[in-house]
Amino acid sequence: MPGKGRKKQGRARKGTGTIYEYRPGRFRGMLDLGVGADGKRIRVSTTGGSVEEVQQKLDAMKQDVLRGLPINSEKLTVGEYLARWLEDAARPAVRPSTHVRYAAIIRIHVAPRIGAIPLAKLSPVHVQGLYADLERAGVSPRMRQFTHAVLHRALNQAVKWRLVSHNACDAVDRPRVPRKEVRTLDAEQARRLLEAARGDRLEALCVLALTTGMRQGELLGLQWEDVDLKAGTVSVRRTLLELNGKLAPGETKSGRPRRVDLPDIAVEALREHRKRMLAEGHPGPWVFCDTRGGPIRRNNIIRRWFKPLVRRAGLPDIRFHDLRHTAATLLLRLGVHPKVVQERLGHSQIGVTLDTYSHVLPSMQKEAARKLDAIFRPAR
């Protein structure tokens, strides 16, 4: 006999569950999805106003299980989705340090504000409200832009997974960051910094920073196997990362290795540095190591070495990263082709190089005009 309240059986497609009318105008569907990873059977049920509506819900539940998503994904919140995206999509695709940064942005800025909203109901109004709230809270423009980038990337994946039909970030303007002028040293100031570093244990680090434009992590991640003193080159294959207090080598920012040709001053500095490290009893693998032969932490090198070095040279307070900007600016002012500068710095596109160092372009324009004048003036 049918159960209490069961009035009539509805028609479901074969293998897609059982649907019945449990009271006038209301239908219930039940579906057995087999055994889950925990060994328990997965049974789902749902209700609706018609057999077709219930069937669609059962089909959606089945697809969620097949894709490894929570059942009833229409109830999946933004916070739940972002946690899943971080582990399943972001972690395998980005560097460990980038994954840590993504997780922090989501935990601190996104989840507390829009994490409880159902993902399927997230709208551009919610996203715009998030950015406005971050601004009112005094979050920097750069961090608001990072937040947009992370959320946009995560929602793009949600579209690919067919959890949402569109990316809510697409209808919202990206937070703007006021353009900051790049801080650099001129040639005379750079020479003063090198003079102040002469004879220092890490003199070669200062020389390489100013002549190669390598990133701080790339310099600290440099190993002797990457250095060819005979050919006068270094191969930039890795960067030094600090994750959860531990130092470890990781991929470069571009994810691709590059070779940088060294000027003689850098080759000589590295030769002297090699002798010094061997005398200390540190044969490798790290080119720049602490007094025990291990890799150097970024904060330590800034606080204990770089800032005092800048003060000794009598220079304005600058960041270590400004040495990279200085290297690029000096090369461009010397007339080196921007494509060569791009390759030395490891920029993914030449547009990044030109945009970052646009402050050099006016002087290059004047130099171009002077050279044209030198060509055509005799003809007049």
C-alpha positions in Angstrom: 0.0 0.0 0.0 1.2 3.5 -0.7 2.5 5.5 2.3 0.4 8.0 4.2 -0.3 11.1 2.1 1.0 9.5 -1.1 -1.7 10.1 -3.7 -0.1 9.2 -7.0 3.2 8.4 -8.6 4.8 10.9 -11.0 6.8 9.9 -14.1 10.6 10.3 -13.8 13.1 9.5 -16.4 14.6 6.0 -16.0 17.6 6.1 -13.6 16.9 9.6 -12.4 14.9 8.8 -9.2 11.4 8.5 -8.0 8.9 11.4 -8.0 5.4 11.3 -6.4 2.7 13.7 -5.4 2.6 13.9 -1.6 -0.2 16.4 -1.4 -2.3 18.2 -4.0 0.0 20.2 -6.3 3.2 19.3 -4.5 5.7 16.7 -5.6 8.6 15.0 -3.9 11.6 13.5 -5.6 14.1 10.9 -4.2 17.3 9.7 -5.8 20.0 7.2 -4.8 23.4 8.4 -6.0 25.4 5.3 -4.8 28.1 5.1 -2.3 30.3 8.1 -1.3 34.0 8.3 -0.5 33.1 7.7 3.2 31.4 4.4 2.4 27.9 5.8 3.1 25.1 5.8 0.6 24.2 9.2 -0.9 20.4 9.7 -1.0 18.9 13.1 -1.9 15.4 14.4 -2.0 13.7 17.6 -3.0 10.2 19.1 -3.6 8.5 21.2 -6.2 5.3 22.3 -7.8 5.5 19.9 -10.7 7.2 16.7 -11.8 9.4 18.7 -14.3 10.6 21.1 -11.6 11.5 18.3 -9.2 13.2 16.4 -12.0 15.4 19.4 -12.8 16.4 19.7 -9.2 17.3 16.0 -9.0 19.4 16.3 -12.1 21.2 19.3 -10.7 22.0 17.4 -7.5 23.3 14.5 -9.5 25.6 16.9 -11.5 26.8 18.5 -8.2 27.9 15.1 -6.9 29.6 14.1 -10.2 31.6 17.4 -10.1 32.5 17.0 -6.4 30.4 20.0 -5.4 28.1 20.2 -2.4 24.6 18.9 -3.0 22.1 21.8 -3.7 24.8 24.0 -5.1 22.2 26.8 -5.4 22.6 27.1 -1.7 26.4 27.3 -1.9 27.6 30.5 -0.3 30.3 32.8 -1.6 32.5 31.9 1.4 32.1 28.1 0.8 32.8 28.4 -2.9 35.9 30.6 -2.3 37.3 28.0 0.2 36.8 25.3 -2.4 38.3 27.4 -5.2 41.4 28.2 -3.1 42.2 24.5 -2.6 41.0 22.9 -5.9 41.8 25.6 -8.5 44.1 28.3 -7.1 46.6 26.1 -5.2 47.7 24.0 -8.2 47.8 27.0 -10.5 49.8 29.7 -8.6 53.0 30.0 -6.6 52.7 29.0 -2.9 53.3 32.7 -1.9 50.5 33.8 -4.2 48.1 31.2 -2.7 48.9 32.5 0.8 48.2 36.0 -0.4 44.9 35.0 -2.0 43.8 33.2 1.1 44.6 36.2 3.3 42.6 38.5 1.0 39.6 36.3 1.1 39.8 35.7 4.8 40.3 39.3 5.8 38.5 41.3 3.2 36.0 39.2 1.3 34.5 36.5 3.5 33.5 38.8 6.4 31.6 41.0 4.0 30.0 38.9 1.3 30.8 35.3 2.4 27.3 34.5 3.6 25.6 35.5 0.3 24.5 32.5 -1.8 26.9 32.3 -4.8 24.0 32.1 -7.3 22.6 35.3 -5.9 25.8 37.3 -5.9 25.2 40.5 -7.9 27.3 43.5 -9.1 25.6 45.5 -6.4 27.1 43.2 -3.7 30.5 43.5 -5.3 30.3 47.3 -5.6 29.2 47.4 -1.9 32.3 45.3 -1.0 34.6 47.7 -2.6 32.9 50.7 -1.1 33.0 49.1 2.4 36.7 48.4 2.0 37.3 52.1 1.1 35.3 53.3 4.1 37.4 50.9 6.3 40.6 52.6 5.1 41.9 49.7 3.0 44.5 51.0 0.6 43.6 51.4 -3.1 46.2 48.8 -4.0 44.7 46.2 -1.7 41.2 47.0 -3.0 42.6 46.3 -6.5 44.1 43.0 -5.4 40.8 42.1 -3.8 39.1 42.7 -7.1 41.6 40.7 -9.0 41.3 37.7 -6.7 37.5 37.8 -6.7 37.3 38.2 -10.4 39.6 35.2 -11.0 37.6 33.1 -8.6 34.2 34.0 -10.2 35.6 33.3 -13.7 36.2 29.7 -12.5 32.7 29.6 -11.1 31.4 30.4 -14.6 33.5 27.7 -16.1 32.2 25.2 -13.5 28.7 26.4 -14.4 27.9 27.4 -10.9 26.9 30.9 -12.1 26.0 32.2 -15.5 28.1 35.4 -15.4 30.9 37.0 -13.4 29.5 39.7 -11.1 32.8 41.6 -11.2 32.5 42.2 -14.9 29.8 44.8 -14.3 31.8 46.7 -11.7 34.6 49.1 -12.3 38.0 47.9 -11.2 39.2 49.9 -8.1 41.6 52.6 -9.3 45.1 53.0 -7.8 46.7 56.5 -8.0 49.9 56.2 -10.1 53.0 56.4 -8.0 56.2 57.8 -9.4 58.9 55.2 -9.5 61.8 56.1 -7.1 65.2 55.6 -8.6 68.8 56.7 -8.0 70.7 58.6 -10.6 74.1 57.4 -11.9 76.0 59.4 -9.3 73.9 58.2 -6.4 74.2 54.6 -7.6 78.0 55.0 -7.7 77.9 56.3 -4.1 75.9 53.3 -3.0 78.5 50.9 -4.6 81.3 52.9 -3.0 79.6 52.5 0.4 79.3 48.8 -0.2 83.0 48.3 -1.1 84.6 45.6 1.0 81.2 44.7 2.6 80.4 41.0 3.1 77.4 41.4 0.7 79.0 43.9 -1.7 78.2 41.6 -4.7 74.5 41.6 -3.8 74.5 45.4 -4.2 76.4 45.2 -7.5 74.1 42.6 -8.9 70.9 44.5 -7.9 72.1 47.6 -9.6 73.5 45.9 -12.8 70.9 43.2 -13.4 67.6 44.5 -12.1 66.9 41.1 -10.5 64.1 41.0 -7.9 65.1 40.7 -4.3 63.7 37.1 -4.1 65.6 36.1 -7.2 68.9 37.5 -5.9 68.5 35.7 -2.5 67.4 32.5 -4.3 70.5 32.5 -6.6 72.7 29.4 -6.3 76.2 28.9 -7.5 75.0 26.4 -10.1 73.2 29.3 -11.7 76.4 31.4 -12.1 78.8 31.0 -15.0 81.7 33.3 -14.3 83.6 32.3 -17.4 80.7 33.2 -19.7 79.7 36.2 -17.5 76.1 35.2 -17.0 73.6 34.2 -14.3 70.5 32.0 -15.0 67.5 33.2 -13.0 65.6 30.0 -12.3 64.0 30.5 -8.9 63.0 32.9 -6.2 63.3 32.6 -2.4 60.0 32.3 -0.7 59.0 32.6 2.9 55.9 30.6 3.8 54.7 30.1 7.3 58.1 31.3 8.6 60.1 28.8 6.5 62.3 29.6 3.6 62.1 27.6 0.4 62.9 28.1 -3.3 60.0 28.6 -5.7 59.3 29.6 -9.3 60.1 33.1 -10.6 57.2 35.5 -11.0 56.9 34.8 -14.7 57.3 31.1 -14.2 60.1 31.0 -16.8 63.9 31.0 -16.4 66.0 33.7 -18.0 69.6 34.4 -18.6 71.2 37.7 -17.7 74.5 38.8 -19.1 76.8 40.5 -16.5 79.0 43.5 -16.9 82.6 43.0 -15.8 82.1 44.8 -12.5 79.5 42.2 -11.5 81.7 39.2 -12.6 84.6 40.6 -10.5 82.3 41.2 -7.5 81.0 37.6 -7.7 84.6 36.2 -8.0 85.6 38.1 -4.8 82.4 37.1 -3.1 83.1 33.4 -3.9 86.5 33.6 -2.3 85.0 35.3 0.8 82.3 32.6 1.1 84.9 29.8 0.8 87.1 31.4 3.4 84.1 31.5 5.7 83.5 27.8 5.1 80.4 28.2 2.9 80.9 26.4 -0.4 77.3 26.6 -1.3 74.6 26.1 -2.6 73.4 29.7 -1.9 75.3 32.6 -3.4 74.1 35.0 -0.7 74.0 33.2 2.6 73.8 34.0 6.3 76.8 33.4 8.6 75.7 29.7 8.9 75.6 29.1 5.2 71.8 29.1 4.9 69.5 31.4 2.9 68.9 34.9 4.1 65.5 36.2 5.2 64.3 39.4 3.4 63.4 41.3 6.5 66.8 40.6 8.0 68.7 41.8 5.0 66.7 45.0 4.8 66.9 45.9 8.5 70.5 44.8 9.2 72.2 45.5 6.0 70.4 47.5 3.3 69.0 50.4 5.4 72.4 51.0 7.2 74.1 50.9 3.8 71.9 53.6 2.3 72.5 55.8 5.4 76.3 55.3 5.0 76.0 56.4 1.4 74.2 59.5 2.5 71.2 58.7 0.2 67.5 59.3 0.7 65.5 56.4 2.2 64.7 54.0 -0.6 63.4 50.4 -0.8 65.6 47.5 -2.0 63.1 47.1 -4.9 64.1 50.6 -6.0 67.5 49.3 -7.1 65.6 47.2 -9.7 63.9 50.4 -10.9 67.3 52.1 -10.9 68.8 49.4 -13.1 66.0 49.6 -15.6 66.0 53.4 -15.7 69.8 53.7 -16.2 69.7 51.2 -19.1 66.9 53.0 -20.9 68.6 56.4 -20.5 71.7 54.8 -22.0 69.7 54.0 -25.1 69.4 50.3 -24.5 66.4 48.9 -26.4 63.3 48.4 -24.2 63.0 44.8 -25.4 66.4 44.1 -23.9 65.5 45.8 -20.7 62.3 43.7 -20.6 64.2 40.5 -21.0 66.7 41.4 -18.3 64.0 42.3 -15.8 61.9 39.3 -16.6 58.7 41.2 -17.5 56.1 39.1 -19.2 55.4 41.8 -21.8 57.2 44.8 -23.1 54.1 46.9 -22.3 54.8 46.4 -18.6 58.3 47.7 -19.0 57.2 50.8 -21.0 54.4 51.5 -18.6 56.5 51.2 -15.5 59.3 53.3 -16.8 57.3 55.9 -18.8 59.0 58.6 -16.7 62.2 57.9 -18.8 60.4 58.4 -22.2 60.4 62.2 -22.3 64.2 62.3 -22.1 64.4 59.6 -24.7 62.1 61.7 -26.9 64.5 64.6 -26.7 67.4 62.4 -27.5 65.5 61.0 -30.6 64.8 64.6 -31.7 68.5 65.5 -31.3 69.7 62.5 -33.3 67.2 63.3 -36.1 68.5 66.9 -36.2 72.0 65.6 -36.5 71.0 63.5 -39.5 69.1 66.2 -41.5 70.8 69.4 -40.5 73.7 69.0 -43.0 71.1 68.7 -45.8 69.9 72.2 -45.1 
